[in-house]
Amino acid sequence: MSGAGDGPIGQIFPTAVAALDDDALLALLAPADRAVPRLRANFVASIDGSATAEGLSGSLGGPADRTVFDLMRQLCDVIVVAAGTVAAEGYAGPLVSAAASAWRAANGLAPHPAVAVVTGRLSPDPESEFFAQSPVRPLVLTAASADAGRRRALSKVADVIDCGSATVEPGLIVESLVARGLTQMHCEGGPSLLGALIEADVLDALCLTISPSLEGGSGPRIAVRPGEAAPIDLRAMRLDHVLHASGMLLTQYTRVR
Ligand SMILES: NC(=O)c1ccc[n+]([C@@H]2O[C@H](COP(=O)([O-])OP(=O)(O)OC[C@H]3O[C@@H](n4cnc5c(N)ncnc54)[C@H](OP(=O)(O)O)[C@@H]3O)[C@@H](O)[C@H]2O)c1
C-alpha cells in the first residue's frame, strides 16, 4: 500500500498564504497530547534525494529549515541522535537557545531537553566535547553485549541504557525513553538510525525538508539499511502540512497505522 489516496489533484504553490511566525509554527508542530508518545524524525534532502552535500546535511538546509528544526527541539522531551551524526555534525554545548530554554521552562518543560545517543558499539568518545559541554547528562542507548570497558568509561559521563541484548532494538529505545517520561521524541538522524526505526515500524512522524538543490552525487538517502536487509512493506504516511520558504518545501507526514 502506498499511502496515496484517490483524491483530486490540487495546486499548493504558489498560493497567497500569510507568513507564519514562531507561535504559529509552534502550534503547527506541537503534539496534540504530550501524554501520547510520539517519535518524530526531522531530515533535509536535496531534490534528487541526497541527505548530504559534501558529507554534511548543513548546506542543504537554510534559515527556514533551521527555524523549524530549532522549534522541534524546543517542543521535545528528548533529542535522539545516532553516534555517526553526533560525530559528523559536531554536537556540543546547549542544543536549544536561551530563549527556547526560557519558553520551555514557562511551559512546564525541562529547560533543556534530554539527549540520547544511539550506539551499538559504544563508539562515542567519553572525553569529547559532546559529553563535556552537554547541559544535561546524556543518555547512551546501546546493547547489553557492548564492550564492558567502553561501557565503564561512558558511564562516568552518561547514563548507559541497554535497549536490547545483542543489538539495539528500536522498540526498546522507545520503551526506555517513554518509561523515563520522555514521550515527545525528536530524532535528528542519521540515515542508519532512520532506516532501523522504519524497519521496526516505530516511527510516528517525519518532517522532511526538500532543499531547492540538486546534489547529483553519491550522497546517502535519508534512510538506509544494510544491503543484505530483508525488504519491508511500504509504510503508509499521511501528509499533515507543507510549508514553503524561498523555494524550500517543509513537510510533515504521520504514519498511518
Ligand atoms: N539530511 C539530514 O537531515 C541528515 C540528518 C542526520 C545526519 N545526516 C548525515 O548523515 C551522515 C551520518 O550518517 P551515518 O550513516 O553515520 O548514520 P547515523 O545513523 O548517524 O550513525 C550511524 C552510527 O550510529 C549508530 N547506530 C545507528 N543506528 C543504529 C542502530 N539501529 N543500532 C545501533 N547503533 C546504531 C552506530 O554507532 P556505533 O558504530 O557506535 O555502533 C552507527 O555506526 C552524516 O553525514 C550526517 O551529516 C543527514
The ligand as an SDF file (V2000), in Angstrom:
LIG
                    3D

 48 52  0  0  0  0  0  0  0  0999 V2000
   19.9440   15.1340    5.8320 N   0  0  0  0  0  0  0  0  0  0  0  0
   19.7190   15.0500    7.1020 C   0  0  0  0  0  0  0  0  0  0  0  0
   18.7060   15.5520    7.5780 O   0  0  0  0  0  0  0  0  0  0  0  0
   20.6970   14.3430    7.9930 C   0  0  0  0  0  0  0  0  0  0  0  0
   20.3630   14.0980    9.3140 C   0  0  0  0  0  0  0  0  0  0  0  0
   21.3000   13.4600   10.1160 C   0  0  0  0  0  0  0  0  0  0  0  0
   22.5240   13.0810    9.6080 C   0  0  0  0  0  0  0  0  0  0  0  0
   22.8060   13.3440    8.3160 N   0  0  0  0  0  0  0  0  0  0  0  0
   24.1150   12.9400    7.7740 C   0  0  0  0  0  0  0  0  0  0  0  0
   24.2330   11.5450    7.8450 O   0  0  0  0  0  0  0  0  0  0  0  0
   25.6020   11.2000    7.9900 C   0  0  0  0  0  0  0  0  0  0  0  0
   25.7670   10.2040    9.1340 C   0  0  0  0  0  0  0  0  0  0  0  0
   25.2410    9.0300    8.6700 O   0  0  0  0  0  0  0  0  0  0  0  0
   25.5640    7.6000    9.3100 P   0  0  0  0  0  0  0  0  0  0  0  0
   25.4170    6.6020    8.2550 O   0  0  0  0  0  0  0  0  0  0  0  0
   26.8080    7.6730   10.1270 O   0  0  0  0  0  0  0  0  0  0  0  0
   24.3200    7.3410   10.2030 O   0  0  0  0  0  0  0  0  0  0  0  0
   23.9340    7.5540   11.7160 P   0  0  0  0  0  0  0  0  0  0  0  0
   22.6430    6.8620   11.8190 O   0  0  0  0  0  0  0  0  0  0  0  0
   24.0180    8.9750   12.1090 O   0  0  0  0  0  0  0  0  0  0  0  0
   25.0790    6.8390   12.5770 O   0  0  0  0  0  0  0  0  0  0  0  0
   25.4480    5.5210   12.4140 C   0  0  0  0  0  0  0  0  0  0  0  0
   26.0150    5.0510   13.7160 C   0  0  0  0  0  0  0  0  0  0  0  0
   25.0690    5.2650   14.7490 O   0  0  0  0  0  0  0  0  0  0  0  0
   24.8510    4.0810   15.4910 C   0  0  0  0  0  0  0  0  0  0  0  0
   23.5760    3.4880   15.0820 N   0  0  0  0  0  0  0  0  0  0  0  0
   22.6940    3.9480   14.1620 C   0  0  0  0  0  0  0  0  0  0  0  0
   21.6360    3.1420   14.0890 N   0  0  0  0  0  0  0  0  0  0  0  0
   21.8540    2.1560   14.9800 C   0  0  0  0  0  0  0  0  0  0  0  0
   21.1220    1.0240   15.3740 C   0  0  0  0  0  0  0  0  0  0  0  0
   19.9540    0.7090   14.8050 N   0  0  0  0  0  0  0  0  0  0  0  0
   21.6440    0.2180   16.2950 N   0  0  0  0  0  0  0  0  0  0  0  0
   22.8430    0.5030   16.8590 C   0  0  0  0  0  0  0  0  0  0  0  0
   23.5840    1.5670   16.5400 N   0  0  0  0  0  0  0  0  0  0  0  0
   23.0900    2.3840   15.6100 C   0  0  0  0  0  0  0  0  0  0  0  0
   26.0270    3.2050   15.1400 C   0  0  0  0  0  0  0  0  0  0  0  0
   27.0550    3.6340   16.0100 O   0  0  0  0  0  0  0  0  0  0  0  0
   28.2070    2.6520   16.5660 P   0  0  0  0  0  0  0  0  0  0  0  0
   29.1230    2.4720   15.4060 O   0  0  0  0  0  0  0  0  0  0  0  0
   28.7790    3.4120   17.6860 O   0  0  0  0  0  0  0  0  0  0  0  0
   27.5470    1.3870   16.9530 O   0  0  0  0  0  0  0  0  0  0  0  0
   26.3180    3.5700   13.7110 C   0  0  0  0  0  0  0  0  0  0  0  0
   27.6430    3.3090   13.3280 O   0  0  0  0  0  0  0  0  0  0  0  0
   26.3670   12.4610    8.2410 C   0  0  0  0  0  0  0  0  0  0  0  0
   26.9900   12.8280    7.0430 O   0  0  0  0  0  0  0  0  0  0  0  0
   25.2830   13.4670    8.5760 C   0  0  0  0  0  0  0  0  0  0  0  0
   25.6270   14.7470    8.1490 O   0  0  0  0  0  0  0  0  0  0  0  0
   21.9250   13.9500    7.4900 C   0  0  0  0  0  0  0  0  0  0  0  0
  1  2  1  0
  2  3  2  0
  2  4  1  0
  4  5  1  0
  4 48  2  0
  5  6  2  0
  6  7  1  0
  7  8  2  0
  8  9  1  0
  8 48  1  0
  9 10  1  0
  9 46  1  0
 10 11  1  0
 11 12  1  0
 11 44  1  0
 12 13  1  0
 13 14  1  0
 14 15  2  0
 14 16  1  0
 14 17  1  0
 17 18  1  0
 18 19  2  0
 18 20  1  0
 18 21  1  0
 21 22  1  0
 22 23  1  0
 23 24  1  0
 23 42  1  0
 24 25  1  0
 25 26  1  0
 25 36  1  0
 26 27  1  0
 26 35  1  0
 27 28  2  0
 28 29  1  0
 29 30  1  0
 29 35  2  0
 30 31  1  0
 30 32  2  0
 32 33  1  0
 33 34  2  0
 34 35  1  0
 36 37  1  0
 36 42  1  0
 37 38  1  0
 38 39  2  0
 38 40  1  0
 38 41  1  0
 42 43  1  0
 44 45  1  0
 44 46  1  0
 46 47  1  0
M  CHG  2   8   1  16  -1
M  END
$$$$
